[in-house]
Amino acid sequence: MSFENRFEDRVALVTGGTGALGSAVVLDLISNGARVAAPYRSQEEFDNLKRQASGRGENLIGIKADLTRGEEVERAVAAVLERWQKIDYLVAVAGGFAAGKSYETDERTWDHMFNLNLRSVYLAVHAVVPPMIRQNFGRIVTVSSGAIQRGGGAGIAAYAISKTAVLKLSEILADELRDYDIHVHCVLPGTMDTPANRAAMRKADFSKWVKTEDVARVIRMLLSDDLRAVRSVTIPVLG
């Protein structure tokens, strides 16, 4: 089964597209012919992503937006629709991490984790699903965390609970959209090999970590028409 070069007519919105995993997803989709919109907050980070896109740069647009603010997400989605008249894929990568036990984590950190990890997903879904329903087609992939499996999350409570909520939202959304050709999948990556993780865990065995490019390939597989018979699936990507 091949998942290569089947995206020439597809338009994707990738939240968090300038981050470590998000940029891998953007570049993977562009290299397979998709047109991609990446909301960003840092112009420097988007410029770097644009440079990496090199020969496929004409298929990439950036839209400055705060993904925790509904009006800015709506504006970003409207800009994509104006440019390309549709959105086939939503890949909700944007998020963040904070450590801390449940009873030690302060209120501000709880709010921060839920804003970054859950609110950003909900607002993107809220803006993207109506046009997907109108076109009777869509594929949505959310990103949770391998850390939540088997009751995991001790010591990273706010992060783990917000990522568990992402998984549950994905399951509910898939059921809500069952009457349309809109599928919702969720990936649960393990610790990914990113510069930030290497800096935070200098003594870890990096060879056991998941490559962002491998997670991006799994996401592309979930978006592919080869999986059109699969309405909703949860996939751990643990390396």
ChimeraX attribute file (.defattr): number of C-alpha atoms within 10 A of each C-alpha:
attribute: neighborCount
match mode: 1-to-1
recipient: residues
	/A:1	4
	/A:2	8
	/A:3	17
	/A:4	14
	/A:5	13
	/A:6	15
	/A:7	20
	/A:8	14
	/A:9	9
	/A:10	16
	/A:11	25
	/A:12	26
	/A:13	26
	/A:14	25
	/A:15	27
	/A:16	24
	/A:17	27
	/A:18	28
	/A:19	19
	/A:20	18
	/A:21	22
	/A:22	24
	/A:23	27
	/A:24	22
	/A:25	28
	/A:26	28
	/A:27	24
	/A:28	19
	/A:29	28
	/A:30	24
	/A:31	19
	/A:32	16
	/A:33	19
	/A:34	24
	/A:35	25
	/A:36	28
	/A:37	26
	/A:38	24
	/A:39	25
	/A:40	22
	/A:41	15
	/A:42	11
	/A:43	13
	/A:44	11
	/A:45	15
	/A:46	22
	/A:47	13
	/A:48	12
	/A:49	23
	/A:50	21
	/A:51	12
	/A:52	14
	/A:53	19
	/A:54	11
	/A:55	11
	/A:56	17
	/A:57	17
	/A:58	12
	/A:59	18
	/A:60	20
	/A:61	17
	/A:62	22
	/A:63	19
	/A:64	16
	/A:65	20
	/A:66	15
	/A:67	26
	/A:68	21
	/A:69	14
	/A:70	18
	/A:71	13
	/A:72	17
	/A:73	25
	/A:74	17
	/A:75	15
	/A:76	24
	/A:77	21
	/A:78	16
	/A:79	16
	/A:80	21
	/A:81	15
	/A:82	10
	/A:83	11
	/A:84	13
	/A:85	11
	/A:86	21
	/A:87	24
	/A:88	23
	/A:89	23
	/A:90	26
	/A:91	28
	/A:92	26
	/A:93	25
	/A:94	24
	/A:95	24
	/A:96	14
	/A:97	15
	/A:98	15
	/A:99	16
	/A:100	17
	/A:101	13
	/A:102	16
	/A:103	8
	/A:104	10
	/A:105	16
	/A:106	12
	/A:107	9
	/A:108	8
	/A:109	16
	/A:110	18
	/A:111	14
	/A:112	20
	/A:113	22
	/A:114	22
	/A:115	19
	/A:116	19
	/A:117	29
	/A:118	25
	/A:119	21
	/A:120	25
	/A:121	26
	/A:122	19
	/A:123	18
	/A:124	24
	/A:125	20
	/A:126	13
	/A:127	18
	/A:128	24
	/A:129	22
	/A:130	11
	/A:131	18
	/A:132	20
	/A:133	15
	/A:134	11
	/A:135	15
	/A:136	15
	/A:137	17
	/A:138	24
	/A:139	24
	/A:140	26
	/A:141	24
	/A:142	24
	/A:143	26
	/A:144	30
	/A:145	24
	/A:146	21
	/A:147	21
	/A:148	21
	/A:149	13
	/A:150	7
	/A:151	9
	/A:152	14
	/A:153	22
	/A:154	14
	/A:155	16
	/A:156	18
	/A:157	22
	/A:158	27
	/A:159	30
	/A:160	26
	/A:161	20
	/A:162	26
	/A:163	29
	/A:164	23
	/A:165	16
	/A:166	25
	/A:167	23
	/A:168	14
	/A:169	18
	/A:170	27
	/A:171	17
	/A:172	12
	/A:173	19
	/A:174	20
	/A:175	14
	/A:176	11
	/A:177	17
	/A:178	13
	/A:179	10
	/A:180	15
	/A:181	15
	/A:182	25
	/A:183	26
	/A:184	27
	/A:185	24
	/A:186	26
	/A:187	23
	/A:188	22
	/A:189	22
	/A:190	21
	/A:191	19
	/A:192	23
	/A:193	18
	/A:194	17
	/A:195	10
	/A:196	10
	/A:197	14
	/A:198	14
	/A:199	9
	/A:200	10
	/A:201	11
	/A:202	9
	/A:203	8
	/A:204	11
	/A:205	9
	/A:206	16
	/A:207	9
	/A:208	13
	/A:209	17
	/A:210	18
	/A:211	22
	/A:212	20
	/A:213	19
	/A:214	18
	/A:215	25
	/A:216	20
	/A:217	17
	/A:218	18
	/A:219	23
	/A:220	20
	/A:221	15
	/A:222	26
	/A:223	26
	/A:224	17
	/A:225	14
	/A:226	13
	/A:227	13
	/A:228	13
	/A:229	8
	/A:230	12
	/A:231	17
	/A:232	22
	/A:233	15
	/A:234	17
	/A:235	17
	/A:236	17
	/A:237	18
	/A:238	18
	/A:239	14
